[in-house]
């Protein structure tokens, strides 16, 4: 009887720094957590039948390690295609690579992509921004939540991949209610917050911000001279280091 490989187990290729190419079997349906963690693949091609991509499956905890920087083996990956059967993409699944674009199959029932960014199918949640995406990001109107790992390692490859400075400006529409990112883009300079934001993990605000603006109609937060207050200004929440208003 034929035996088909349907799963790549947890940490199967973890820290295999010499691994640059792998051909995943067509019958594969699951890539577990940390399966390719710390590897140096030059391309990522996901099989059509794949359903599950685990937490940090293609991640890396220390991209500035000697194993990466010393050998200069990290390259950009132009695009990763998410097939129509994928029903789960774990947090930080592709954070170990300088990826320019995510392309979700239009028939996928759980996810969609716009301008290279992964959103939930109903477009209410921003899930993952490519680590190698640059410039300004206008979050789509209708998004209610930005997930904690949405910007993990964006801009972190700047020293080893050409033109990967990362997102410098984020504009949150009025529809966003929750913005609880654990890590913002490394070189974020400007953050525009709409009037609908209710829950903000302000501890994630990047200290190099030169501009932090909050809609005057937002009742929950107020910023003045880089100082972030709650809505009635009775509590100082955060000093961003900006001179914005």
Buried (B, 14 or more C-beta within 10 A) or exposed (E): EEEEEBBBEBBBBBBBBEEEEBEBEEBBBBBBBBBBBBBBBEEBEBBEBBBBBBBBBBBBEEBEEEBBBEEEBBBBBEBBBBBBBBEEBBBBBBBBBBBBBBBBBEEBEBBBBEEBBBBBEEBBBBBBBBBBBBEEBEBBEEBBBBBBBBBBBBBBBBEBBEEBBBBBBBBBBBBBBBBBBBBBBBBBBBBBBBBBBEEBBBEBBBEEBBBBBBBEEBEBBBBEEBBBBEEEEEEEBBEBEBEBE
